[in-house]
Amino acid sequence: MNEFLRTMLFLPEQASSFAEQVDQLHYFVIITTLIASTAVGMGAIFFFWRYRRRVQDQKTPHVEPTVLIEALFVAVPLLFFVSWFVMGFKDFITLSTPPREAMDVYVMGKQWMWKFAYPQGPNSISTLRVPADRPVRLLLTSRDVIHSFYVPAFRIKQDALPGRYTQTWFTATRPGRYPVFCAEYCGLTHSGMIGEVVVLPGPEFDAWLADQQRGLADRQDAQDVRAERVEPEGSMVEQGRVLATSQGCTRCHSVDGSNHIGPTWLDLYRRRELTTEGKAVEADEPYLTESMMDPKAKVVSGFDPVMPSFRGRLSPPEVAALVEYIKSLRSDRVVLPTPRRGKL
């Protein structure tokens, strides 16, 4: 029955863990709408015939409905709308709450392409490789205008906004290739902003990722030997560490837990902070990004609002690298010394 309805409604294949769950809501809404529309249409035809005017001077009779009939006319549609809301809200909570163990991938929309970056490397354009049967969280931003990351087979669609990070997640269930589209008009070549998600079996993905990381390490070693001032191709954590120095972040934020002008970055990620307005905020990716772009929006209690805005000074990949560096600074890890040279 599920396959029949999917075919009749021209829906793409279900290739994620919650694709069927989303489709069930779709089927329920479509079927109840069709039944209600048919009932209204047939009722209208019946009334046209049953209460047609039979003589020239016939008057329309006054109909006085009972309280029970009026209650039914209100309660039945309300029951369906509440059911849709409950099912939809449940799906919304699922789609907006990625598992803690999900693998992170940074996604940047740019006229007119998709760029992907793995925290430990590598980077890619237009092709996102992910493992099957493992949750993947996408952290999305845009370099220019609003884009919308849309994978029909996964039933996910999330806007990518300039100057901030949004997120969505999925667990791919079937190895294969699945198209990616931009679902928000973003310019002249909007229809050509196409990519693909390549879902690999777990061991095959692990082997691919390890091979890519070895290649990045080899290229980074070659750059160090040449001592050239080129863009590092190592992990995002390494790039973020370099940026923290070159942009002057470590002049105000410590990485060892000591007090400084601004909050320490050690154990900052996912820490709950109290703002000067008395509100609690979680230091997740959107908050860290907002703090760089608009530092006076949510000032942590006990600190002065002296941090300058980095809007226009940091590109989306640089912001992502700094966020990954902050995420890596945990007290259960060894904090490496900040390098004195290098440039992203």
C-alpha positions in Angstrom: 0.0 0.0 0.0 2.8 2.4 0.9 4.6 1.7 -2.4 1.3 2.2 -4.3 0.6 5.5 -2.7 4.1 6.7 -3.3 3.9 5.8 -7.0 0.5 7.4 -7.4 1.7 10.7 -5.8 4.9 10.7 -7.9 7.1 10.8 -4.7 10.8 9.9 -5.0 12.2 6.8 -3.3 12.5 6.7 0.4 16.2 6.7 1.2 16.4 8.0 4.8 15.3 6.7 8.2 12.3 9.1 8.5 11.3 9.4 4.8 8.5 6.9 5.4 7.4 8.7 8.5 7.1 12.0 6.6 5.3 10.3 3.8 2.7 8.8 6.2 1.7 12.3 7.2 1.6 13.3 3.5 -0.7 10.3 2.7 -3.0 11.1 5.7 -3.4 14.7 4.7 -4.0 13.9 1.0 -6.4 11.0 1.6 -8.5 12.9 4.1 -8.6 16.0 1.9 -9.7 13.9 -1.1 -12.4 12.2 1.0 -13.6 15.5 2.4 -13.6 17.2 -1.0 -15.5 14.3 -2.6 -18.1 14.3 0.2 -18.6 18.1 -0.1 -18.9 17.8 -3.9 -21.4 14.9 -3.7 -23.3 16.7 -1.0 -23.6 19.8 -3.1 -24.9 17.8 -6.1 -27.4 16.1 -3.8 -28.6 19.4 -2.4 -28.9 20.9 -5.8 -31.3 18.1 -6.8 -33.1 17.6 -3.5 -33.8 21.2 -2.8 -34.3 22.5 -6.4 -37.1 24.9 -7.0 -40.1 23.1 -8.3 -42.5 26.0 -8.9 -41.9 29.6 -9.9 -42.9 31.2 -6.6 -41.5 28.5 -4.2 -39.6 30.0 -1.2 -36.5 28.5 0.4 -37.4 26.9 3.7 -35.7 28.1 6.8 -33.4 25.4 8.3 -32.7 25.5 12.0 -29.8 23.1 12.8 -29.6 21.5 16.2 -26.8 22.1 18.7 -25.5 18.5 18.0 -25.2 19.1 14.3 -23.4 22.4 14.8 -21.0 20.7 17.2 -20.3 17.9 14.7 -19.6 20.4 11.9 -17.0 22.1 14.2 -15.6 19.1 16.0 -15.0 16.7 13.1 -12.8 19.2 11.0 -11.1 20.3 14.2 -10.2 16.7 15.0 -8.5 16.2 11.7 -6.6 19.4 12.0 -5.4 18.6 15.5 -4.4 15.1 14.3 -2.3 16.7 11.5 -0.7 19.0 13.9 0.2 16.3 16.4 1.7 14.1 13.6 3.5 17.1 12.0 4.9 18.4 15.3 6.2 14.9 16.2 8.0 14.8 12.8 9.3 18.4 13.4 10.8 17.4 16.7 12.5 14.4 15.1 13.9 16.5 12.2 15.1 19.3 14.4 16.9 17.1 17.0 19.9 15.4 15.6 21.5 12.6 17.6 24.5 13.6 19.7 26.7 11.0 17.9 25.8 12.4 14.5 28.8 13.1 12.1 29.1 16.8 11.3 29.4 18.1 7.8 29.6 21.9 7.0 27.6 22.9 3.9 28.0 26.3 2.2 25.7 27.5 -0.5 27.2 29.9 -3.1 25.9 31.1 -6.4 25.7 28.6 -7.8 27.2 25.5 -6.1 27.3 23.5 -2.9 30.6 23.2 -1.0 31.0 20.6 1.7 33.7 20.4 4.4 34.3 17.6 6.9 35.8 18.7 10.3 38.8 16.5 9.9 39.0 17.0 6.1 38.5 16.8 3.2 36.5 19.5 1.3 34.5 18.9 -1.8 32.3 20.8 -4.3 28.8 19.5 -5.4 29.4 15.9 -4.0 28.7 14.9 -0.5 29.8 11.4 0.6 28.2 10.0 3.7 28.0 6.5 5.3 24.8 4.4 5.2 23.0 3.8 8.5 24.8 6.5 10.4 23.3 9.8 11.4 24.8 12.9 9.7 24.2 16.4 10.8 24.5 19.2 8.2 25.5 22.7 9.4 24.4 25.1 6.7 25.3 28.6 5.8 25.5 30.8 2.7 28.2 33.0 1.3 25.8 35.4 -0.6 22.0 35.0 -0.7 19.5 32.6 0.8 19.7 29.1 -0.6 17.8 26.0 0.4 19.4 22.6 0.7 16.9 20.0 -0.6 17.3 16.2 -1.0 14.0 14.8 -2.1 14.9 11.1 -1.4 15.8 12.0 2.2 12.7 14.3 2.7 14.9 17.1 4.1 14.9 20.8 3.1 16.7 23.5 5.1 17.5 27.1 4.3 21.1 28.2 4.2 21.3 31.8 5.4 24.2 34.3 5.1 25.9 35.2 8.3 24.5 32.3 10.4 24.3 28.6 10.7 21.1 26.4 10.4 21.1 22.7 10.8 19.3 19.5 9.7 20.1 15.8 9.8 19.4 12.5 8.2 20.3 8.8 8.3 20.7 7.4 4.8 19.4 3.9 4.6 20.3 2.9 1.0 23.7 3.2 -0.7 23.4 5.1 -4.0 23.4 8.5 -5.5 20.8 11.1 -4.7 20.3 14.5 -6.3 20.6 17.7 -4.3 18.7 20.9 -5.4 18.4 24.5 -4.3 14.7 25.0 -3.3 15.0 28.8 -2.9 15.3 31.0 -5.9 18.8 32.5 -5.6 19.6 34.0 -9.0 19.9 33.5 -12.7 21.4 30.0 -12.6 19.2 28.8 -9.7 18.0 25.8 -11.6 21.6 24.7 -12.2 22.6 24.7 -8.6 22.6 20.9 -8.4 24.8 18.5 -6.4 24.5 14.9 -5.2 24.8 12.8 -2.1 26.7 9.6 -2.5 25.8 7.1 0.2 28.5 4.5 0.8 28.4 1.4 2.9 30.0 2.1 6.3 33.4 0.3 5.8 33.7 1.7 2.3 33.1 5.3 3.6 35.6 4.8 6.4 38.2 3.7 3.9 37.5 6.6 1.6 37.7 9.1 4.5 40.9 7.7 5.8 42.5 7.8 2.3 41.4 11.5 1.9 42.8 12.4 5.3 46.2 10.7 4.4 46.3 12.7 1.2 45.6 16.0 3.1 48.3 15.2 5.6 50.8 14.5 2.8 50.0 17.7 1.1 50.3 19.7 4.4 53.7 18.1 5.1 54.9 19.2 1.6 53.7 22.8 2.3 55.6 22.9 5.5 58.7 21.7 3.8 58.4 24.5 1.1 57.4 27.0 3.9 55.0 28.7 1.5 52.3 31.0 2.7 49.4 29.1 1.1 46.0 28.1 2.4 46.4 25.1 4.6 44.4 22.0 3.6 44.5 20.2 6.9 41.6 19.7 9.3 39.2 22.5 10.1 40.5 22.4 13.7 44.0 23.1 12.5 42.7 25.9 10.3 40.7 27.3 13.2 43.7 27.3 15.5 45.7 29.3 12.9 42.8 31.8 12.5 42.4 32.3 16.2 45.9 33.7 16.2 45.8 35.7 13.0 42.5 37.3 13.8 43.5 38.1 17.4 40.9 35.9 19.1 43.4 34.6 21.6 44.1 38.1 22.9 40.7 38.1 24.6 39.7 34.4 24.9 41.9 31.8 26.7 42.0 28.2 25.7 43.1 26.8 29.1 40.2 27.9 31.3 41.8 31.0 32.7 40.0 34.2 33.1 40.4 36.8 30.4 38.7 39.7 28.7 36.2 37.3 27.1 34.8 33.9 28.1 37.3 31.1 27.9 37.0 28.7 25.0 37.8 25.7 27.0 34.7 23.6 27.4 32.7 26.4 25.9 30.9 24.3 23.3 27.4 23.3 24.5 28.0 25.1 27.8 25.0 27.1 29.0 25.8 30.7 29.6 23.8 33.4 31.3 23.5 36.7 29.3 23.4 40.2 30.8 19.6 40.1 30.1 19.2 37.1 32.5 18.5 34.6 29.7 20.3 31.2 29.5 21.8 30.3 26.1 23.5 27.2 24.9 26.9 27.8 23.1 26.1 25.7 20.0 27.1 26.4 16.4 24.4 29.0 15.7 25.2 30.9 18.9 29.0 30.8 18.3 28.5 32.1 14.8 26.1 34.9 16.0 28.7 35.9 18.6 31.2 36.5 15.8 28.9 38.3 13.5 26.9 40.3 16.1 28.8 40.0 19.4 26.5 42.5 21.2 23.3 40.5 20.6 23.9 38.1 23.5 26.6 39.3 25.9 27.6 36.8 28.6 27.0 38.0 32.1 30.2 39.3 33.8 31.9 40.4 30.6 31.9 43.8 28.9 30.6 44.2 25.3 33.9 45.0 23.8 34.2 42.4 21.1 34.2 43.8 17.5 32.0 42.3 14.8 33.7 40.0 12.3 31.0 40.3 9.8 32.7 40.8 6.4 36.1 39.9 7.9 35.5 36.2 8.1 34.2 34.0 5.3 31.8 31.2 6.0 34.6 28.5 5.8 36.7 30.5 8.3 33.8 30.8 10.7 33.2 27.1 10.4 36.9 26.4 11.1 36.8 28.6 14.2 33.7 26.9 15.5 35.4 23.5 15.0 38.5 24.7 16.9 36.3 25.9 19.8 34.5 22.5 19.8 37.8 20.7 20.0 38.8 22.6 23.2 37.6 20.2 25.9 39.2 19.6 29.2 39.3 15.8 28.5 41.6 16.5 25.5 45.1 17.8 25.3 45.1 21.4 24.3 47.9 22.0 21.7 49.8 25.2 21.7 48.6 27.9 19.4 51.0 28.3 16.4 52.8 31.6 15.9 52.8 31.6 12.2 50.6 30.7 9.3 47.7 32.1 7.5 44.4 30.6 6.3 
